[in-house]
């Protein structure tokens, strides 16, 4: 599965899942990605790591 925020692959047994009240499931690579998604931040840190 892939992180809904960064788009990176998540290994089985790792990452975090967030279930919204609408029933939609979101998967995050780590708590940093989840925190930034909640604050509606851009992907600046993920783009810098790829360089």
Buried (B, 14 or more C-beta within 10 A) or exposed (E): EEBBBBEBEBEEEEBBEEEEEEEEEBBBBBEEBBEBBEEEEEEEEBEEEEE
